[in-house]
Amino acid sequence: MLPAPRCYFLLLLGCAIAFLLAVSINQQVSILGTLLYDAIVLGLTLADARRLKPHRVEVSRFLLQRLSIGRENAVKLLVKAGDRPAKILIRDYYPQEFQVSESILQATLAPNSTQELTYQVFPKSRGEFEWGEIQVRQLGQWGLAWHDWKIPASEKVAVYPDLAGLRSLSIRLTLQNTGTMRQMRRFGMGTEFAELREYTQGDDLRGIDWKATARHGRPLVRVLEPDREQTLIILLDRGRLMTAQVQGLKRFDWGLNATLSLALAGLNRGDRVGVSVFDRVPIAWIPPERGDRQLINLIERLTPIQPVLLEPDYVGAVTKVINSQTRRALVVLITDIVDAIASAELFAAMKRLTPRYLPFCVALRDPKVDEIAHRPTETIQAAYSRAVALDLLEQRQVAFAQLKQKGVLVLDAPANNISEQLVDRYLQLKARNLL
């Protein structure tokens, strides 16, 4: 039981009454009158709290069993009132590591009604977390006391990579797939023969099958479709540079989100997708496979992995691919680059992939560096910071230029936008049939 503001107001009113009694009558009467008055107020407050116990509201929590890191995830509380109006305050004991939109929820319910309360949680790390009890305070009918109690509702919830982003990407790829494949077949893009059809205005003349045209007496076009037996290998660095915080998440988490997004795009386009996570040694190797089951396998295998303060062995990671993958493949390395000198081992590793494979280096840039580099300066300290940021960006560009000279595809993008840009680049490579 907790006194409500009305109870405190009445007690303060008793002090005013005591003062009037002391002035108008005498001090002894004032003391006795005040004690009697306070006893009545406190007794009514206690009775107000006890009378409410049989009329408690019912509260149930509905929580996603898989939360997405770096996203707002909705938590719903269903409140059902009894036969009396209910004014309530609710505190849900969410994990302290999470950011929340509202720590305390409040509502007023009519008798025998139901209301849904929602708040958002924002997890910044992956793993398993536990929700605790639900604390409820309900105001008594006289407004003198809050009846306070806790509802046992402990449960464990796992925080995964950005599953919400994967769902959105899956819908976008599905919508794009039909139109893209139709257009590719219309213009004869691809390597595998699909069918013959009559020539229509706008078709490439190089696609005409002259032998079939002569046999049938009308122009026929060979329709080709993309080879759906291509392979995509993703190498994800979990070393020292990937432990840095970027936009509230570790760089590795942005890289993991990009890995799964790219894997989803590859599987959606019919490619065989494999993933390797490495630091000084390969930590996980998931061989290339096709189908929806592979994406589920990737999520389950990669979610528990965390970055570590170790220098990555790029050559060892690439050697693992060369020994395991004999066919030509698109090899995407997701990491970060400081400068050409620090990235010498990375250059050597990517060079080993050419020309047998198609190497693609993806770097996760910190957007804060871009912001500092392009921010106007008004102080000497700000000028120094801007000079350092500009130098960092220039050194990165030098490193990327050297990679391009070695025949390596590159993508340098802000970590928080890397997934979308990486998927778009992959789809462009598929459309150009570079594999």
N, C-alpha and C positions, 0 to 999 in steps of 0.2 A: 504494500500500500504506500502510495506517495501523495502527499497533499497537493491539491490543485491550486492555481492562482486565486480562485474564489475563497478558499480556506484561509490563505494568507491575508487576503483583503479583510475578511471578517475578524481575524485576530488583531489586525491593525486598528480596525474600527473599535474593538474592545479597549484598546489603549486610550482612544479618544473618549470613550464612555467613562473609563476610570478617572481620567482627568476632570471631567465634568462633575462626577460624583464627589471627588476630593474637594473641589472648589465649592460646590453647592451644599454638601452635607458635611462629611468629615473623611479623614483618611482611612479609618478602619472600615467604614462602609464601602469605600472605594476599593479596598483590597479584596474584601469578601465578594463584592459584586463582580469584580474582574475575574477572580478565580472561578466563580460559578459560571460566568459567561464563557470563559475559555473552555471549561469542562464540557459545556453543552456543545460548543462548536467542534471540539475534538471528538466528542462522542458521535455527533452526526457525521463527521468525516469518516470515522471508522465504520460506522453503519453503512454509509454510502458505498464504501469499498467492498464490504462483505455481501451486501445485497446484490452486487454485480456479478459475483462469482458464478451463479447458475446461468447467467446470460452472456457468457463469454462468446466472442466471435471465433469462428474456425478459420484457420489460415493454412494454406497448402502452397508449397513452392514447386514451380515447374521450371526446370533448368536443363539446358542442352547438355547432353553427356559428353559432347566434344566441342570445346570452345576453340575459336580461332585466335591465334596470337596477333597482336597489333590491330585488332578489330573491336568494335563495340558489339558485345554479345548481350542479348536481351535475357533478363531473368524476370519471370512472372510470378507474382504472388496472388493467389485467389482467396479472397476474403468473403466469408458468408456470415451475415448477421443473424441474430436470433429474433425473438419476438419483441425486441425493444430497439429504438434507434441506437446507433453506435458511433462514437467519435473515437478514433484510434490513432496511435503512433506505432510504427513498426520499425524495428532495427534487425536487419538480416546480417548474420555474422559470416560475411564473405571472407575469402582469404585476404590477409592484410597486404599481400604483395600487389593486389589489383588496384587500379584506379576505378572509381565508381562515379556515376552521374549524380546520385543522391544517396547519402548515407542513412537518412531517416525518411520514411514514407509516412504520409498522413492521409486520412480519408474520413468522411462522414457517410454512414450508411443508413438507409431507411430500414424499418423492421422487415425481416424475412427477405432481404435483398442480397445480391451477390455483386461484388466489384472486383475487377482485375487491376492490380497495381504492377507497374513495370519500372525497372531501373536497368541501367547498362553497366556492364563491367568491361574493363579494358586490360587484359593480361599482357604483360611485357616479357614473359618468359614461358617456355614450354615445360611440360612436366605434369605431375599429378598433384592436385590441390584438394583441400577439404573445406567444405562449407560446414558451419557450425549450427547452433540452435537459432531459432527465430524468437526474438524478444518482442512482446506485445504489451502495450499500455492502452487501457480502455477507460474512458472517463465515466465516472458514476452518473446516475440519473440526476442527482442534485448538483452535479458539477463541483463537488467538494474534494474528491479524491480520484487518483488514477489507480486502477487495479492493474498490477504488473505481474506478468508471468512469462515463462519461456516454454516454447514448443520444441520437443526433440525432433530435429530434422537433419542430423549429420549425414553427409554423403560425400563421396570422393568424385571429383570431376577431372578429366584430362584436358590439358591445353595442347592443341595440335598446331601445326603450321596453318597458313591462311586457307582453311577449307572453304570459307565464304567466297574468297577470291577465286578458288578453283571452280566452284559451282557457277559463278558468273562467267568465267572463261569458257566452261563447257557449253553453256548456252550460246555464247557468241560463236564459238567454233562450229557448233552444229548448224546454226543459221547460215554461216558463211560457207560451209562445206558444200551444200547442194548447189548454190550458185557458182562457186568457184570451179567445181568439177564439171558442171555443165559448160561453162565458158572454156575450160581447158580442152574439153572434148570437141567443142565447136571449132576451135582454132588449131586443133591437131597438136597440142603441146603434150609431150610425153615421150616415152621410149617403147611402150608395149602396144602391139596391135590390138584394137578393140573390135572394129567393125568397118564395113564399107557403107557409104551413104552417098546419095546424089549430091553433086556439086551445087552450091547456092552462092549467090552474090556475096562477096566479102571473104570467101574462103581463100586460103593461101594456095596459089597455083602449084607450088612445090608439093602439095599434099595429094595431087591427082595421081591415081593408080592407072597408068596408061594401058597396061595389059588388060585389067578388068574393064576399062573404058572401051577398048577395042572389042572385047568379047560381048559386052552388053549393048553396045551401040549408043551409049550415053555417058557423059562424064561422071566418074565416081571418085570419091575422095576417101583416102585411108584415114580413119579416126584412130589416133593414138591416145593412150592415157598414161599417167605417171606410173613409174615402177613403184609398186607398193611393198617391195622387199628391201627398202633402204634401212640403214642402221644409224641410230643416234646414241652416242656415248656422252654422258655428262660427268665431268670430273669436278667435284666440289671440295675446295680447300677449306679446312677447318683449323688452320694454323693461326699464328700470332695476330696477323693483321685482321683476321675475321672475328677477333674478340672485342674489337672497338665498338662503342655505342654510336649508332647513327640514327637520328630521328626517333630516339626512344627505344630502339631495338638493337640487338647485336648485329653486326654486319653479317655474321653467319646466318642469322634468322632470315634476313633479306635474301641471302644467297639460297637458302633452303626453299623459300617460297618461289624463287625464280626457277630452281631446279624442278620442282613439282609442276609448275606452270608449263615449262618447256616440255617436260615428260608428257603431260596431258595433251599438249598440242601435237607432239610426235605420235602418240598412240592414236589420237583422233584422225591423223592423216595416214594411218596404216603402217607406220614405221616400227621397227624393233627398237626398244629403248632400254638402255642399261645405265647404271649410275655407280660411280665410285666416290667414296669420301676418304680423304687422306690427310695426314700430317707428315710426320717422319716416315710413317709406314701406312699402307692402305688399311683403313679402319673397317670399311664395308665395301664389298663388291657384289653388285646385283647384276647378273648377266642379262644381256638384251633379250627381251621377250615382247610379244605383242598382246593386245587385249586389255580389257578393263581390269582383269585380275592383277595385271602388272602394276597398275597405278595404286591399287590397294596395298600391294606388297611393298611398294616404295614408301608409301605413307607410314606403314607400320614399322618398317625397318629403319627409316631415317629419323623419325620423330624423336627417339630417345637420345640422339647424338648431340653433343654439345661441343663448342669450340674449346681449344686448349692453347696455352702459351708455349707453343713449339714452332720452330721454323719448318715449313712444309718442304717435302722432297718432291719437286715437280718431275724430275727425271724418273724417279721410281714410279710415280703415278702413271706417267706416259708409257714406261716400259711394261707395266701391268696390262695396259690396253693393247700394246703391240703383240704381247705374248698370248693374249686371250682372244683378240679380234683379228682374224686374217682377212676378212673382206673389207673393202673400202667403206668408210663411215665418216659421218660428221662428228668430230670430237670437240665438245664445248667445255672449256675450262673456266670455271667461275672462281674468281679470286679478286685481289686488289693489287695495284701497282703503285710504287712510290716513285722510282726513277729507273733509268736504264742500268745504272751500276748495281743497284740492289736487286734488279730483276734478271741478272745475267743467267742464273740457273733456269729461270722461266723461259728465256729466249732459247737456250740450248734444248730444253724439253720440247718446245713447240716446233723447233726446226726438225726434230727427229720424226715428226708426224708427216712432214711433206716429202715427196708429193703423193705418197701412198694414201694418206687420209686427207680430209679437209679440216684443218685446224681452225678453231674459233675461240679467241680469248675474250672473256667478258670481265670487265673491272667495275666494281661497285664504288662509285665516287661518293664522298660525303658532301651533300648539298650545302652544308654550312661553309665549306671552303669556297664554293662558288659565291655564296652570299658575301663573305668577307672580301673576296677579291674584287667584287663589283660595287662595294659600298663606298660612298663618298667619305673622305676622311677629314676630320676637323682637329684631331689631336696627333701628337707625335706617336703615341702608343698605337693609335688606330692606323697610322701610316705604316708603322713597322709590321703590324699584323697583316695589312693588305699586301705589303711587299712579299711577305713570306707565303701568303696564299697564292699570289700570282706566280711565284717561283715554283711552288708545288704543281700548279696546273701546267706550267711550261715543261717541267721535267716529265710529267706524265705524257704530254704530247710527243716529246722526243722518244720516249719508250714505245709508244704506239706506232710512231713512224718506222722505227726499226723492225717492229713485228710485221708491219705491212710489207716491208721490203723482203721479208723472209717468206712471203706468201700466206701470212696468217690473217684471217678475218678478225676484226676487232670491234668491240662495242664498249664505250665508256659512258656510263649513264648514272644518274643519281640512284643511290641504293633503294630509295622508296619508290622509284619508278622503273626499276630494272625489269620486273616481270613482264610488264606490258610491252616494253621496247624489245626485249629479247624474243618474245613470241612473235612479234611483228617481223623481226629480222629473219627468224626461222621460216615463217610463211613466205617471205620474199625469196629466200633461197630455194624453197620447194617449188615456187611458181617459176623460177628461172631454171629449174632442173639442174642445179650445180652439182648435185651428188651423182 
